[in-house]
Amino acid sequence: MIGIDIGLGLLVVACLASTYRMIAGPSEADRVVAADLLFFGMIGIIALVGVRMASAATFDLVLVASVVGFLATLSLARALTRGTR
């Protein structure tokens, strides 16, 4: 349980740092990367809370959210490059 608490604390710090970067980022690309980090950090927090509570339903939520986050990352990258490869 101590490992889960340490992991939760580190993920909260990472989420706070990415929130700052999202607000103060110098470019749109920095803001998108920070938002992506924040989203996946929150997924990690949900996963660790699910492990701590021994809830199997949270893993389904984490799986679906990860796929949605991956697709959002692809679409934002496409939008930033304006469709060029």
PDB file with SEQRES, HELIX, SHEET and CRYST1 records, atoms N, CA, C and O in Angstrom:
SEQRES   1 A   85  MET ILE GLY ILE ASP ILE GLY LEU GLY LEU LEU VAL VAL          
SEQRES   2 A   85  ALA CYS LEU ALA SER THR TYR ARG MET ILE ALA GLY PRO          
SEQRES   3 A   85  SER GLU ALA ASP ARG VAL VAL ALA ALA ASP LEU LEU PHE          
SEQRES   4 A   85  PHE GLY MET ILE GLY ILE ILE ALA LEU VAL GLY VAL ARG          
SEQRES   5 A   85  MET ALA SER ALA ALA THR PHE ASP LEU VAL LEU VAL ALA          
SEQRES   6 A   85  SER VAL VAL GLY PHE LEU ALA THR LEU SER LEU ALA ARG          
SEQRES   7 A   85  ALA LEU THR ARG GLY THR ARG                                  
HELIX    1 AA1 ILE A    2  ALA A   24  1                                  23    
HELIX    2 AA2 GLU A   28  MET A   53  1                                  26    
HELIX    3 AA3 ALA A   57  LEU A   80  1                                  24    
CRYST1    1.000    1.000    1.000  90.00  90.00  90.00 P 1           1          
ATOM      1  N   MET A   1       0.810  -1.202   0.000  1.00  0.00           N  
ATOM      2  CA  MET A   1       0.000   0.000   0.000  1.00  0.00           C  
ATOM      3  C   MET A   1       0.853   1.267   0.000  1.00  0.00           C  
ATOM      4  O   MET A   1       0.432   2.304  -0.513  1.00  0.00           O  
ATOM      5  N   ILE A   2       2.040   1.181   0.570  1.00  0.00           N  
ATOM      6  CA  ILE A   2       2.910   2.368   0.591  1.00  0.00           C  
ATOM      7  C   ILE A   2       3.374   2.709  -0.816  1.00  0.00           C  
ATOM      8  O   ILE A   2       3.502   3.883  -1.161  1.00  0.00           O  
ATOM      9  N   GLY A   3       3.629   1.683  -1.633  1.00  0.00           N  
ATOM     10  CA  GLY A   3       4.031   1.929  -3.016  1.00  0.00           C  
ATOM     11  C   GLY A   3       2.940   2.628  -3.806  1.00  0.00           C  
ATOM     12  O   GLY A   3       3.223   3.495  -4.634  1.00  0.00           O  
ATOM     13  N   ILE A   4       1.701   2.257  -3.555  1.00  0.00           N  
ATOM     14  CA  ILE A   4       0.578   2.900  -4.234  1.00  0.00           C  
ATOM     15  C   ILE A   4       0.472   4.362  -3.807  1.00  0.00           C  
ATOM     16  O   ILE A   4       0.217   5.238  -4.634  1.00  0.00           O  
ATOM     17  N   ASP A   5       0.667   4.623  -2.517  1.00  0.00           N  
ATOM     18  CA  ASP A   5       0.611   6.008  -2.022  1.00  0.00           C  
ATOM     19  C   ASP A   5       1.724   6.859  -2.622  1.00  0.00           C  
ATOM     20  O   ASP A   5       1.499   8.013  -2.986  1.00  0.00           O  
ATOM     21  N   ILE A   6       2.917   6.296  -2.726  1.00  0.00           N  
ATOM     22  CA  ILE A   6       4.036   7.026  -3.336  1.00  0.00           C  
ATOM     23  C   ILE A   6       3.740   7.300  -4.807  1.00  0.00           C  
ATOM     24  O   ILE A   6       3.985   8.400  -5.301  1.00  0.00           O  
ATOM     25  N   GLY A   7       3.216   6.298  -5.500  1.00  0.00           N  
ATOM     26  CA  GLY A   7       2.854   6.482  -6.903  1.00  0.00           C  
ATOM     27  C   GLY A   7       1.790   7.542  -7.091  1.00  0.00           C  
ATOM     28  O   GLY A   7       1.867   8.352  -8.015  1.00  0.00           O  
ATOM     29  N   LEU A   8       0.793   7.539  -6.213  1.00  0.00           N  
ATOM     30  CA  LEU A   8      -0.249   8.568  -6.284  1.00  0.00           C  
ATOM     31  C   LEU A   8       0.334   9.960  -6.067  1.00  0.00           C  
ATOM     32  O   LEU A   8      -0.021  10.905  -6.772  1.00  0.00           O  
ATOM     33  N   GLY A   9       1.223  10.081  -5.095  1.00  0.00           N  
ATOM     34  CA  GLY A   9       1.848  11.375  -4.833  1.00  0.00           C  
ATOM     35  C   GLY A   9       2.662  11.873  -6.015  1.00  0.00           C  
ATOM     36  O   GLY A   9       2.608  13.054  -6.357  1.00  0.00           O  
ATOM     37  N   LEU A  10       3.415  10.977  -6.639  1.00  0.00           N  
ATOM     38  CA  LEU A  10       4.220  11.370  -7.794  1.00  0.00           C  
ATOM     39  C   LEU A  10       3.343  11.748  -8.988  1.00  0.00           C  
ATOM     40  O   LEU A  10       3.657  12.685  -9.723  1.00  0.00           O  
ATOM     41  N   LEU A  11       2.259  11.025  -9.173  1.00  0.00           N  
ATOM     42  CA  LEU A  11       1.351  11.364 -10.269  1.00  0.00           C  
ATOM     43  C   LEU A  11       0.656  12.702 -10.035  1.00  0.00           C  
ATOM     44  O   LEU A  11       0.421  13.450 -10.984  1.00  0.00           O  
ATOM     45  N   VAL A  12       0.329  13.006  -8.793  1.00  0.00           N  
ATOM     46  CA  VAL A  12      -0.277  14.307  -8.486  1.00  0.00           C  
ATOM     47  C   VAL A  12       0.714  15.431  -8.772  1.00  0.00           C  
ATOM     48  O   VAL A  12       0.335  16.465  -9.322  1.00  0.00           O  
ATOM     49  N   VAL A  13       1.973  15.239  -8.408  1.00  0.00           N  
ATOM     50  CA  VAL A  13       2.998  16.252  -8.692  1.00  0.00           C  
ATOM     51  C   VAL A  13       3.163  16.430 -10.201  1.00  0.00           C  
ATOM     52  O   VAL A  13       3.283  17.555 -10.684  1.00  0.00           O  
ATOM     53  N   ALA A  14       3.168  15.323 -10.944  1.00  0.00           N  
ATOM     54  CA  ALA A  14       3.282  15.409 -12.403  1.00  0.00           C  
ATOM     55  C   ALA A  14       2.078  16.124 -13.010  1.00  0.00           C  
ATOM     56  O   ALA A  14       2.228  16.899 -13.955  1.00  0.00           O  
ATOM     57  N   CYS A  15       0.896  15.870 -12.477  1.00  0.00           N  
ATOM     58  CA  CYS A  15      -0.304  16.546 -12.980  1.00  0.00           C  
ATOM     59  C   CYS A  15      -0.261  18.040 -12.683  1.00  0.00           C  
ATOM     60  O   CYS A  15      -0.666  18.851 -13.516  1.00  0.00           O  
ATOM     61  N   LEU A  16       0.222  18.404 -11.512  1.00  0.00           N  
ATOM     62  CA  LEU A  16       0.342  19.829 -11.182  1.00  0.00           C  
ATOM     63  C   LEU A  16       1.358  20.519 -12.088  1.00  0.00           C  
ATOM     64  O   LEU A  16       1.123  21.635 -12.551  1.00  0.00           O  
ATOM     65  N   ALA A  17       2.494  19.853 -12.341  1.00  0.00           N  
ATOM     66  CA  ALA A  17       3.510  20.427 -13.219  1.00  0.00           C  
ATOM     67  C   ALA A  17       2.987  20.570 -14.648  1.00  0.00           C  
ATOM     68  O   ALA A  17       3.263  21.566 -15.316  1.00  0.00           O  
ATOM     69  N   SER A  18       2.241  19.585 -15.108  1.00  0.00           N  
ATOM     70  CA  SER A  18       1.710  19.679 -16.468  1.00  0.00           C  
ATOM     71  C   SER A  18       0.607  20.734 -16.566  1.00  0.00           C  
ATOM     72  O   SER A  18       0.439  21.358 -17.614  1.00  0.00           O  
ATOM     73  N   THR A  19      -0.144  20.937 -15.483  1.00  0.00           N  
ATOM     74  CA  THR A  19      -1.145  22.005 -15.479  1.00  0.00           C  
ATOM     75  C   THR A  19      -0.472  23.370 -15.600  1.00  0.00           C  
ATOM     76  O   THR A  19      -0.944  24.237 -16.335  1.00  0.00           O  
ATOM     77  N   TYR A  20       0.624  23.554 -14.883  1.00  0.00           N  
ATOM     78  CA  TYR A  20       1.377  24.802 -14.990  1.00  0.00           C  
ATOM     79  C   TYR A  20       1.893  24.991 -16.412  1.00  0.00           C  
ATOM     80  O   TYR A  20       1.815  26.086 -16.968  1.00  0.00           O  
ATOM     81  N   ARG A  21       2.423  23.912 -16.998  1.00  0.00           N  
ATOM     82  CA  ARG A  21       2.969  23.996 -18.349  1.00  0.00           C  
ATOM     83  C   ARG A  21       1.864  24.276 -19.371  1.00  0.00           C  
ATOM     84  O   ARG A  21       2.088  24.957 -20.372  1.00  0.00           O  
ATOM     85  N   MET A  22       0.693  23.750 -19.108  1.00  0.00           N  
ATOM     86  CA  MET A  22      -0.427  23.981 -20.014  1.00  0.00           C  
ATOM     87  C   MET A  22      -0.851  25.453 -19.985  1.00  0.00           C  
ATOM     88  O   MET A  22      -1.244  26.008 -21.010  1.00  0.00           O  
ATOM     89  N   ILE A  23      -0.770  26.071 -18.824  1.00  0.00           N  
ATOM     90  CA  ILE A  23      -1.153  27.478 -18.696  1.00  0.00           C  
ATOM     91  C   ILE A  23      -0.056  28.395 -19.228  1.00  0.00           C  
ATOM     92  O   ILE A  23      -0.348  29.361 -19.932  1.00  0.00           O  
ATOM     93  N   ALA A  24       1.200  28.102 -18.900  1.00  0.00           N  
ATOM     94  CA  ALA A  24       2.301  28.999 -19.225  1.00  0.00           C  
ATOM     95  C   ALA A  24       3.106  28.569 -20.444  1.00  0.00           C  
ATOM     96  O   ALA A  24       4.140  29.170 -20.734  1.00  0.00           O  
ATOM     97  N   GLY A  25       2.662  27.559 -21.155  1.00  0.00           N  
ATOM     98  CA  GLY A  25       3.438  27.058 -22.289  1.00  0.00           C  
ATOM     99  C   GLY A  25       3.637  28.114 -23.365  1.00  0.00           C  
ATOM    100  O   GLY A  25       2.706  28.848 -23.696  1.00  0.00           O  
ATOM    101  N   PRO A  26       4.838  28.194 -23.911  1.00  0.00           N  
ATOM    102  CA  PRO A  26       5.087  29.232 -24.908  1.00  0.00           C  
ATOM    103  C   PRO A  26       4.440  28.951 -26.270  1.00  0.00           C  
ATOM    104  O   PRO A  26       4.193  29.887 -27.031  1.00  0.00           O  
ATOM    105  N   SER A  27       4.167  27.704 -26.584  1.00  0.00           N  
ATOM    106  CA  SER A  27       3.587  27.399 -27.896  1.00  0.00           C  
ATOM    107  C   SER A  27       2.400  26.454 -27.751  1.00  0.00           C  
ATOM    108  O   SER A  27       2.166  25.873 -26.692  1.00  0.00           O  
ATOM    109  N   GLU A  28       1.664  26.319 -28.843  1.00  0.00           N  
ATOM    110  CA  GLU A  28       0.514  25.420 -28.839  1.00  0.00           C  
ATOM    111  C   GLU A  28       0.956  23.971 -28.674  1.00  0.00           C  
ATOM    112  O   GLU A  28       0.269  23.184 -28.022  1.00  0.00           O  
ATOM    113  N   ALA A  29       2.092  23.615 -29.256  1.00  0.00           N  
ATOM    114  CA  ALA A  29       2.586  22.239 -29.136  1.00  0.00           C  
ATOM    115  C   ALA A  29       2.903  21.901 -27.684  1.00  0.00           C  
ATOM    116  O   ALA A  29       2.616  20.793 -27.231  1.00  0.00           O  
ATOM    117  N   ASP A  30       3.489  22.837 -26.954  1.00  0.00           N  
ATOM    118  CA  ASP A  30       3.772  22.614 -25.532  1.00  0.00           C  
ATOM    119  C   ASP A  30       2.486  22.418 -24.745  1.00  0.00           C  
ATOM    120  O   ASP A  30       2.418  21.569 -23.857  1.00  0.00           O  
ATOM    121  N   ARG A  31       1.491  23.189 -25.066  1.00  0.00           N  
ATOM    122  CA  ARG A  31       0.205  23.059 -24.364  1.00  0.00           C  
ATOM    123  C   ARG A  31      -0.471  21.725 -24.662  1.00  0.00           C  
ATOM    124  O   ARG A  31      -1.083  21.128 -23.777  1.00  0.00           O  
ATOM    125  N   VAL A  32      -0.365  21.260 -25.890  1.00  0.00           N  
ATOM    126  CA  VAL A  32      -0.966  19.972 -26.254  1.00  0.00           C  
ATOM    127  C   VAL A  32      -0.253  18.827 -25.551  1.00  0.00           C  
ATOM    128  O   VAL A  32      -0.898  17.907 -25.047  1.00  0.00           O  
ATOM    129  N   VAL A  33       1.067  18.878 -25.516  1.00  0.00           N  
ATOM    130  CA  VAL A  33       1.830  17.827 -24.831  1.00  0.00           C  
ATOM    131  C   VAL A  33       1.518  17.839 -23.337  1.00  0.00           C  
ATOM    132  O   VAL A  33       1.384  16.779 -22.726  1.00  0.00           O  
ATOM    133  N   ALA A  34       1.402  19.022 -22.747  1.00  0.00           N  
ATOM    134  CA  ALA A  34       1.069  19.112 -21.323  1.00  0.00           C  
ATOM    135  C   ALA A  34      -0.340  18.595 -21.048  1.00  0.00           C  
ATOM    136  O   ALA A  34      -0.569  17.932 -20.036  1.00  0.00           O  
ATOM    137  N   ALA A  35      -1.279  18.889 -21.932  1.00  0.00           N  
ATOM    138  CA  ALA A  35      -2.642  18.375 -21.755  1.00  0.00           C  
ATOM    139  C   ALA A  35      -2.669  16.857 -21.877  1.00  0.00           C  
ATOM    140  O   ALA A  35      -3.400  16.182 -21.153  1.00  0.00           O  
ATOM    141  N   ASP A  36      -1.873  16.329 -22.792  1.00  0.00           N  
ATOM    142  CA  ASP A  36      -1.772  14.879 -22.952  1.00  0.00           C  
ATOM    143  C   ASP A  36      -1.183  14.242 -21.698  1.00  0.00           C  
ATOM    144  O   ASP A  36      -1.669  13.212 -21.233  1.00  0.00           O  
ATOM    145  N   LEU A  37      -0.139  14.853 -21.156  1.00  0.00           N  
ATOM    146  CA  LEU A  37       0.461  14.341 -19.923  1.00  0.00           C  
ATOM    147  C   LEU A  37      -0.528  14.412 -18.768  1.00  0.00           C  
ATOM    148  O   LEU A  37      -0.600  13.488 -17.958  1.00  0.00           O  
ATOM    149  N   LEU A  38      -1.279  15.483 -18.686  1.00  0.00           N  
ATOM    150  CA  LEU A  38      -2.281  15.620 -17.629  1.00  0.00           C  
ATOM    151  C   LEU A  38      -3.351  14.540 -17.754  1.00  0.00           C  
ATOM    152  O   LEU A  38      -3.751  13.940 -16.756  1.00  0.00           O  
ATOM    153  N   PHE A  39      -3.811  14.295 -18.968  1.00  0.00           N  
ATOM    154  CA  PHE A  39      -4.845  13.285 -19.178  1.00  0.00           C  
ATOM    155  C   PHE A  39      -4.346  11.899 -18.778  1.00  0.00           C  
ATOM    156  O   PHE A  39      -5.035  11.175 -18.059  1.00  0.00           O  
ATOM    157  N   PHE A  40      -3.164  11.531 -19.235  1.00  0.00           N  
ATOM    158  CA  PHE A  40      -2.659  10.203 -18.913  1.00  0.00           C  
ATOM    159  C   PHE A  40      -2.216  10.094 -17.456  1.00  0.00           C  
ATOM    160  O   PHE A  40      -2.228   9.002 -16.888  1.00  0.00           O  
ATOM    161  N   GLY A  41      -1.828  11.208 -16.848  1.00  0.00           N  
ATOM    162  CA  GLY A  41      -1.568  11.196 -15.408  1.00  0.00           C  
ATOM    163  C   GLY A  41      -2.831  10.923 -14.614  1.00  0.00           C  
ATOM    164  O   GLY A  41      -2.813  10.191 -13.624  1.00  0.00           O  
ATOM    165  N   MET A  42      -3.925  11.517 -15.059  1.00  0.00           N  
ATOM    166  CA  MET A  42      -5.209  11.251 -14.395  1.00  0.00           C  
ATOM    167  C   MET A  42      -5.642   9.796 -14.591  1.00  0.00           C  
ATOM    168  O   MET A  42      -6.234   9.197 -13.693  1.00  0.00           O  
ATOM    169  N   ILE A  43      -5.351   9.233 -15.754  1.00  0.00           N  
ATOM    170  CA  ILE A  43      -5.646   7.816 -15.974  1.00  0.00           C  
ATOM    171  C   ILE A  43      -4.827   6.957 -15.018  1.00  0.00           C  
ATOM    172  O   ILE A  43      -5.326   5.971 -14.477  1.00  0.00           O  
ATOM    173  N   GLY A  44      -3.569   7.335 -14.814  1.00  0.00           N  
ATOM    174  CA  GLY A  44      -2.732   6.608 -13.860  1.00  0.00           C  
ATOM    175  C   GLY A  44      -3.266   6.703 -12.442  1.00  0.00           C  
ATOM    176  O   GLY A  44      -3.243   5.723 -11.697  1.00  0.00           O  
ATOM    177  N   ILE A  45      -3.745   7.875 -12.071  1.00  0.00           N  
ATOM    178  CA  ILE A  45      -4.329   8.046 -10.736  1.00  0.00           C  
ATOM    179  C   ILE A  45      -5.571   7.174 -10.583  1.00  0.00           C  
ATOM    180  O   ILE A  45      -5.759   6.531  -9.550  1.00  0.00           O  
ATOM    181  N   ILE A  46      -6.413   7.154 -11.606  1.00  0.00           N  
ATOM    182  CA  ILE A  46      -7.611   6.310 -11.549  1.00  0.00           C  
ATOM    183  C   ILE A  46      -7.226   4.842 -11.436  1.00  0.00           C  
ATOM    184  O   ILE A  46      -7.856   4.091 -10.692  1.00  0.00           O  
ATOM    185  N   ALA A  47      -6.193   4.427 -12.168  1.00  0.00           N  
ATOM    186  CA  ALA A  47      -5.753   3.031 -12.108  1.00  0.00           C  
ATOM    187  C   ALA A  47      -5.229   2.678 -10.719  1.00  0.00           C  
ATOM    188  O   ALA A  47      -5.543   1.610 -10.193  1.00  0.00           O  
ATOM    189  N   LEU A  48      -4.436   3.562 -10.123  1.00  0.00           N  
ATOM    190  CA  LEU A  48      -3.902   3.271  -8.791  1.00  0.00           C  
ATOM    191  C   LEU A  48      -4.995   3.271  -7.726  1.00  0.00           C  
ATOM    192  O   LEU A  48      -4.951   2.471  -6.792  1.00  0.00           O  
ATOM    193  N   VAL A  49      -5.964   4.151  -7.861  1.00  0.00           N  
ATOM    194  CA  VAL A  49      -7.090   4.132  -6.924  1.00  0.00           C  
ATOM    195  C   VAL A  49      -7.875   2.837  -7.088  1.00  0.00           C  
ATOM    196  O   VAL A  49      -8.355   2.272  -6.106  1.00  0.00           O  
ATOM    197  N   GLY A  50      -8.008   2.367  -8.323  1.00  0.00           N  
ATOM    198  CA  GLY A  50      -8.678   1.093  -8.562  1.00  0.00           C  
ATOM    199  C   GLY A  50      -7.943  -0.076  -7.945  1.00  0.00           C  
ATOM    200  O   GLY A  50      -8.570  -0.996  -7.419  1.00  0.00           O  
ATOM    201  N   VAL A  51      -6.622  -0.053  -8.000  1.00  0.00           N  
ATOM    202  CA  VAL A  51      -5.828  -1.107  -7.355  1.00  0.00           C  
ATOM    203  C   VAL A  51      -6.001  -1.034  -5.850  1.00  0.00           C  
ATOM    204  O   VAL A  51      -6.163  -2.054  -5.181  1.00  0.00           O  
ATOM    205  N   ARG A  52      -5.966   0.171  -5.329  1.00  0.00           N  
ATOM    206  CA  ARG A  52      -6.100   0.332  -3.877  1.00  0.00           C  
ATOM    207  C   ARG A  52      -7.463  -0.124  -3.367  1.00  0.00           C  
ATOM    208  O   ARG A  52      -7.562  -0.702  -2.285  1.00  0.00           O  
ATOM    209  N   MET A  53      -8.518   0.136  -4.146  1.00  0.00           N  
ATOM    210  CA  MET A  53      -9.862  -0.254  -3.731  1.00  0.00           C  
ATOM    211  C   MET A  53     -10.230  -1.661  -4.192  1.00  0.00           C  
ATOM    212  O   MET A  53     -11.321  -2.144  -3.889  1.00  0.00           O  
ATOM    213  N   ALA A  54      -9.337  -2.321  -4.916  1.00  0.00           N  
ATOM    214  CA  ALA A  54      -9.562  -3.669  -5.462  1.00  0.00           C  
ATOM    215  C   ALA A  54     -10.834  -3.710  -6.301  1.00  0.00           C  
ATOM    216  O   ALA A  54     -11.665  -4.606  -6.152  1.00  0.00           O  
ATOM    217  N   SER A  55     -10.969  -2.728  -7.183  1.00  0.00           N  
ATOM    218  CA  SER A  55     -12.151  -2.622  -8.038  1.00  0.00           C  
ATOM    219  C   SER A  55     -11.772  -3.000  -9.465  1.00  0.00           C  
ATOM    220  O   SER A  55     -10.906  -2.370 -10.072  1.00  0.00           O  
ATOM    221  N   ALA A  56     -12.414  -4.017  -9.989  1.00  0.00           N  
ATOM    222  CA  ALA A  56     -12.125  -4.466 -11.350  1.00  0.00           C  
ATOM    223  C   ALA A  56     -12.754  -3.552 -12.396  1.00  0.00           C  
ATOM    224  O   ALA A  56     -12.288  -3.506 -13.534  1.00  0.00           O  
ATOM    225  N   ALA A  57     -13.790  -2.836 -12.032  1.00  0.00           N  
ATOM    226  CA  ALA A  57     -14.488  -1.973 -12.992  1.00  0.00           C  
ATOM    227  C   ALA A  57     -13.626  -0.791 -13.428  1.00  0.00           C  
ATOM    228  O   ALA A  57     -13.794  -0.288 -14.539  1.00  0.00           O  
ATOM    229  N   THR A  58     -12.720  -0.344 -12.586  1.00  0.00           N  
ATOM    230  CA  THR A  58     -11.893   0.804 -12.958  1.00  0.00           C  
ATOM    231  C   THR A  58     -10.927   0.455 -14.078  1.00  0.00           C  
ATOM    232  O   THR A  58     -10.508   1.339 -14.825  1.00  0.00           O  
ATOM    233  N   PHE A  59     -10.570  -0.800 -14.209  1.00  0.00           N  
ATOM    234  CA  PHE A  59      -9.643  -1.173 -15.266  1.00  0.00           C  
ATOM    235  C   PHE A  59     -10.301  -1.081 -16.637  1.00  0.00           C  
ATOM    236  O   PHE A  59      -9.631  -0.769 -17.621  1.00  0.00           O  
ATOM    237  N   ASP A  60     -11.603  -1.348 -16.716  1.00  0.00           N  
ATOM    238  CA  ASP A  60     -12.327  -1.134 -17.968  1.00  0.00           C  
ATOM    239  C   ASP A  60     -12.346   0.349 -18.318  1.00  0.00           C  
ATOM    240  O   ASP A  60     -12.158   0.724 -19.475  1.00  0.00           O  
ATOM    241  N   LEU A  61     -12.572   1.182 -17.319  1.00  0.00           N  
ATOM    242  CA  LEU A  61     -12.569   2.624 -17.522  1.00  0.00           C  
ATOM    243  C   LEU A  61     -11.199   3.106 -17.997  1.00  0.00           C  
ATOM    244  O   LEU A  61     -11.108   3.930 -18.906  1.00  0.00           O  
ATOM    245  N   VAL A  62     -10.143   2.595 -17.386  1.00  0.00           N  
ATOM    246  CA  VAL A  62      -8.785   2.988 -17.758  1.00  0.00           C  
ATOM    247  C   VAL A  62      -8.476   2.560 -19.188  1.00  0.00           C  
ATOM    248  O   VAL A  62      -7.851   3.311 -19.936  1.00  0.00           O  
ATOM    249  N   LEU A  63      -8.899   1.378 -19.569  1.00  0.00           N  
ATOM    250  CA  LEU A  63      -8.652   0.888 -20.922  1.00  0.00           C  
ATOM    251  C   LEU A  63      -9.354   1.753 -21.963  1.00  0.00           C  
ATOM    252  O   LEU A  63      -8.742   2.139 -22.959  1.00  0.00           O  
ATOM    253  N   VAL A  64     -10.608   2.056 -21.750  1.00  0.00           N  
ATOM    254  CA  VAL A  64     -11.360   2.881 -22.701  1.00  0.00           C  
ATOM    255  C   VAL A  64     -10.793   4.297 -22.743  1.00  0.00           C  
ATOM    256  O   VAL A  64     -10.654   4.872 -23.822  1.00  0.00           O  
ATOM    257  N   ALA A  65     -10.467   4.859 -21.595  1.00  0.00           N  
ATOM    258  CA  ALA A  65      -9.915   6.217 -21.554  1.00  0.00           C  
ATOM    259  C   ALA A  65      -8.553   6.282 -22.238  1.00  0.00           C  
ATOM    260  O   ALA A  65      -8.231   7.290 -22.867  1.00  0.00           O  
ATOM    261  N   SER A  66      -7.755   5.234 -22.128  1.00  0.00           N  
ATOM    262  CA  SER A  66      -6.455   5.211 -22.797  1.00  0.00           C  
ATOM    263  C   SER A  66      -6.606   5.221 -24.310  1.00  0.00           C  
ATOM    264  O   SER A  66      -5.869   5.921 -25.006  1.00  0.00           O  
ATOM    265  N   VAL A  67      -7.547   4.455 -24.818  1.00  0.00           N  
ATOM    266  CA  VAL A  67      -7.783   4.442 -26.264  1.00  0.00           C  
ATOM    267  C   VAL A  67      -8.286   5.807 -26.733  1.00  0.00           C  
ATOM    268  O   VAL A  67      -7.841   6.313 -27.764  1.00  0.00           O  
ATOM    269  N   VAL A  68      -9.199   6.394 -25.989  1.00  0.00           N  
ATOM    270  CA  VAL A  68      -9.713   7.720 -26.348  1.00  0.00           C  
ATOM    271  C   VAL A  68      -8.593   8.760 -26.280  1.00  0.00           C  
ATOM    272  O   VAL A  68      -8.508   9.630 -27.146  1.00  0.00           O  
ATOM    273  N   GLY A  69      -7.744   8.678 -25.269  1.00  0.00           N  
ATOM    274  CA  GLY A  69      -6.626   9.609 -25.154  1.00  0.00           C  
ATOM    275  C   GLY A  69      -5.634   9.472 -26.290  1.00  0.00           C  
ATOM    276  O   GLY A  69      -5.098  10.469 -26.775  1.00  0.00           O  
ATOM    277  N   PHE A  70      -5.384   8.239 -26.719  1.00  0.00           N  
ATOM    278  CA  PHE A  70      -4.475   8.012 -27.836  1.00  0.00           C  
ATOM    279  C   PHE A  70      -5.043   8.611 -29.116  1.00  0.00           C  
ATOM    280  O   PHE A  70      -4.325   9.263 -29.874  1.00  0.00           O  
ATOM    281  N   LEU A  71      -6.322   8.393 -29.355  1.00  0.00           N  
ATOM    282  CA  LEU A  71      -6.951   8.955 -30.551  1.00  0.00           C  
ATOM    283  C   LEU A  71      -6.988  10.479 -30.497  1.00  0.00           C  
ATOM    284  O   LEU A  71      -6.835  11.140 -31.524  1.00  0.00           O  
ATOM    285  N   ALA A  72      -7.190  11.037 -29.315  1.00  0.00           N  
ATOM    286  CA  ALA A  72      -7.170  12.497 -29.172  1.00  0.00           C  
ATOM    287  C   ALA A  72      -5.778  13.053 -29.446  1.00  0.00           C  
ATOM    288  O   ALA A  72      -5.640  14.116 -30.052  1.00  0.00           O  
ATOM    289  N   THR A  73      -4.754  12.343 -29.007  1.00  0.00           N  
ATOM    290  CA  THR A  73      -3.381  12.768 -29.269  1.00  0.00           C  
ATOM    291  C   THR A  73      -3.097  12.768 -30.765  1.00  0.00           C  
ATOM    292  O   THR A  73      -2.487  13.702 -31.285  1.00  0.00           O  
ATOM    293  N   LEU A  74      -3.536  11.731 -31.450  1.00  0.00           N  
ATOM    294  CA  LEU A  74      -3.335  11.676 -32.900  1.00  0.00           C  
ATOM    295  C   LEU A  74      -4.054  12.816 -33.611  1.00  0.00           C  
ATOM    296  O   LEU A  74      -3.494  13.445 -34.509  1.00  0.00           O  
ATOM    297  N   SER A  75      -5.278  13.079 -33.216  1.00  0.00           N  
ATOM    298  CA  SER A  75      -6.034  14.136 -33.889  1.00  0.00           C  
ATOM    299  C   SER A  75      -5.466  15.521 -33.584  1.00  0.00           C  
ATOM    300  O   SER A  75      -5.455  16.387 -34.460  1.00  0.00           O  
ATOM    301  N   LEU A  76      -4.999  15.742 -32.370  1.00  0.00           N  
ATOM    302  CA  LEU A  76      -4.392  17.040 -32.047  1.00  0.00           C  
ATOM    303  C   LEU A  76      -3.074  17.233 -32.781  1.00  0.00           C  
ATOM    304  O   LEU A  76      -2.760  18.342 -33.214  1.00  0.00           O  
ATOM    305  N   ALA A  77      -2.301  16.160 -32.924  1.00  0.00           N  
ATOM    306  CA  ALA A  77      -1.052  16.258 -33.682  1.00  0.00           C  
ATOM    307  C   ALA A  77      -1.342  16.567 -35.146  1.00  0.00           C  
ATOM    308  O   ALA A  77      -0.627  17.342 -35.782  1.00  0.00           O  
ATOM    309  N   ARG A  78      -2.388  15.960 -35.667  1.00  0.00           N  
ATOM    310  CA  ARG A  78      -2.784  16.219 -37.055  1.00  0.00           C  
ATOM    311  C   ARG A  78      -3.246  17.671 -37.209  1.00  0.00           C  
ATOM    312  O   ARG A  78      -2.941  18.319 -38.209  1.00  0.00           O  
ATOM    313  N   ALA A  79      -3.975  18.172 -36.227  1.00  0.00           N  
ATOM    314  CA  ALA A  79      -4.460  19.549 -36.295  1.00  0.00           C  
ATOM    315  C   ALA A  79      -3.312  20.553 -36.176  1.00  0.00           C  
ATOM    316  O   ALA A  79      -3.330  21.593 -36.833  1.00  0.00           O  
ATOM    317  N   LEU A  80      -2.321  20.249 -35.345  1.00  0.00           N  
ATOM    318  CA  LEU A  80      -1.189  21.167 -35.185  1.00  0.00           C  
ATOM    319  C   LEU A  80      -0.342  21.243 -36.446  1.00  0.00           C  
ATOM    320  O   LEU A  80       0.188  22.302 -36.781  1.00  0.00           O  
ATOM    321  N   THR A  81      -0.216  20.116 -37.148  1.00  0.00           N  
ATOM    322  CA  THR A  81       0.582  20.121 -38.377  1.00  0.00           C  
ATOM    323  C   THR A  81      -0.255  20.509 -39.585  1.00  0.00           C  
ATOM    324  O   THR A  81       0.246  20.540 -40.709  1.00  0.00           O  
ATOM    325  N   ARG A  82      -1.510  20.801 -39.359  1.00  0.00           N  
ATOM    326  CA  ARG A  82      -2.458  21.218 -40.392  1.00  0.00           C  
ATOM    327  C   ARG A  82      -2.574  20.201 -41.521  1.00  0.00           C  
ATOM    328  O   ARG A  82      -2.710  20.556 -42.692  1.00  0.00           O  
ATOM    329  N   GLY A  83      -2.517  18.926 -41.138  1.00  0.00           N  
ATOM    330  CA  GLY A  83      -2.732  17.844 -42.091  1.00  0.00           C  
ATOM    331  C   GLY A  83      -1.523  17.436 -42.904  1.00  0.00           C  
ATOM    332  O   GLY A  83      -1.609  16.496 -43.695  1.00  0.00           O  
ATOM    333  N   THR A  84      -0.393  18.115 -42.735  1.00  0.00           N  
ATOM    334  CA  THR A  84       0.806  17.725 -43.485  1.00  0.00           C  
ATOM    335  C   THR A  84       1.515  16.596 -42.763  1.00  0.00           C  
ATOM    336  O   THR A  84       1.360  16.406 -41.557  1.00  0.00           O  
ATOM    337  N   ARG A  85       2.287  15.859 -43.523  1.00  0.00           N  
ATOM    338  CA  ARG A  85       2.989  14.720 -42.904  1.00  0.00           C  
ATOM    339  C   ARG A  85       4.423  15.013 -42.695  1.00  0.00           C  
ATOM    340  O   ARG A  85       5.158  14.167 -42.186  1.00  0.00           O  
TER     341      ARG A  85                                                      
END                                                                             
